[in-house]
Amino acid sequence: MDWLSNLFRMSPARTWQLVFISIGCALMIYGLWYMLLPLLFGTLLNLVGLYILLRTSSIARRLFVRLMRRHPAVFAPLRRLRRRRRK
């Protein structure tokens, strides 16, 4: 029960960060499950889960940047999606 008392002592910002990280991971797991279906719903869930993880987790962001540098052709479409459009 020590983890429960630590959970209540965390700052609200850290708690929300953990909530968003778990939501992103859950969406990616559900996305893997739904990739068995012939629709693109699983791919969409994986992209949304990845987007949430990249926004909230510094470890996931560092890993993604390292993979992007190592395999630029694979991640080029995701880079274009992440780039902000100029007005």
ZIKADA-V191033 format. One record per pair of residues at least 12 apart in sequence whose ideal C-beta (glycine too) atoms are under 6 Angstrom apart, sorted by sequence separation. I is the first residue (numbers start at 1). J is the second residue. D is the distance in Angstrom with one decimal. If there is no record, write none. Layout:
I&J&D + I&J&D
This chain:
31&45&3.3 + 30&45&5.5 + 31&46&3.6 + 27&45&5.2 + 28&46&5.5 + 31&49&5.9 + 27&48&5.6 + 28&49&3.6 + 27&49&3.3 + 24&49&4.7 + 24&52&3.5 + 24&53&3.9 + 20&52&5.7 + 21&56&5.4 + 20&56&4.4 + 21&57&5.3 + 17&56&5.4
